[in-house]
Amino acid sequence: MQTFHCDHCGHLVFFENVFCEACGHTLGYLTDLHTMSALELTTDGLWSSRHPNATGYRYRMCSNYAQENVCNWMLPAHDPHTLCESCRLTEIIPALCWPQNRAYWYRMEQAKRRLLYTLSTLGLVPVGKAENPWQGLAFHFLADNAQTGQVVTGHDSGVITLNIAEADDIQRERTRSQLGEPYRTLLGHFHHEIGHYYWDRLINGSFRLAAFRQLFGDERADYDANLQRHYNQGPPADWPQYFVSDYASAHPWEDWAETWAQYLQMVDALDTVQACGMTLSPTHPDDPTLIHSNQAWARGSFDDMLERWFPLSYLLNNLHRSLGMPDGYQFSLAAPVVSKLRFVHEVVTGQ
């Protein structure tokens, strides 16, 4: 994630902000310029931006910003839609008659906007089902209930269903601890499930399928049977030598989705480090170093990306331990896992 500043007072602001805490100006994310901007209400009820590249342009708030307070994205005034690019992808929201569901909905949309920001930096901007019913993307945010039973988070033919219970920090942390999943976060779910969507778009039926099967295995293996065996027997004892997580060992589709999620996590973290200008200059010559670069790592060499990732994960874990927290990056990247990450990188940069 790049760093953002209020273009009225210059104060640092964040991707989720709706106003500048320094000067009080209303803020919005301009999807056409991919940046946060301070906004001024105009006499015609629209908004103007203080960004120099938006001079003369007018914007409207996404309806979920103006009315529901679950969004902060803007639309160009001429855009016929009432919802922004992100909110249009959500086909079903949780029932708002339950007060806690609004907070869960907000957290879901917040994580989805971060996902879409990362995808845009990779040149992978999905379209909605309204534009492309066969290959478009949609999100359903559902809650367990007595009539329909438990909602299973997953992907099916371009529809990503997420149980809103994952937006409950206490319940998600309890599940994360019980299942031993170091990266069970709300954003992590989005990273994983979008991997299934892009497998259909980028791998299935393409010239890459043979290379995929060589690295990840044959996806034609019975998915339900493999998943049931995983839940009944657990992963193989040597799974860390071949997979990024134990769940990745359940089936080639899950291996791809877990690896894809790891790749997006690496891209996010390295982009943030680059935007902040962070470097590592240790006093001991054998300690990991990290130099600043203006290179867009997600579009460059995977070897360069990996070379920067190991010092960053080292620093991240040390920082977490100094704060009395678990390691921030609890994954071991064995050689087969690195090969799979390289494949994901080549698929993404090949688009």
Salt bridges, closest charged atoms under 4 A:
GLU16 OE2 - ARG114 NE 2.63
GLU40 OE2 - HIS25 NE2 2.71
GLU40 OE2 - ARG50 NH2 2.96
GLU68 OE1 - ARG102 NH1 2.86
ASP79 OD1 - HIS81 ND1 2.77
GLU91 OE1 - HIS140 NE2 2.80
GLU109 OE1 - LYS112 NZ 2.81
GLU166 OE2 - ARG184 NH2 2.59
GLU166 OE1 - HIS189 NE2 2.89
ASP169 OD1 - ARG172 NH2 3.00
GLU173 OE2 - ARG176 NH2 2.73
GLU181 OE1 - ARG184 NH1 2.72
ASP218 OD1 - ARG213 NE 3.85
ASP218 OD2 - ARG220 NH2 2.79
GLU219 OE2 - ARG213 NH2 2.70
GLU254 OE1 - HIS192 NE2 2.93
GLU254 OE1 - HIS196 NE2 3.25
ASP255 OD2 - LYS340 NZ 2.62
GLU258 OE2 - HIS192 ND1 2.79
ASP268 OD2 - HIS191 NE2 3.41
ASP303 OD1 - ARG342 NH2 2.82
ASP327 OD1 - ARG321 NE 2.61
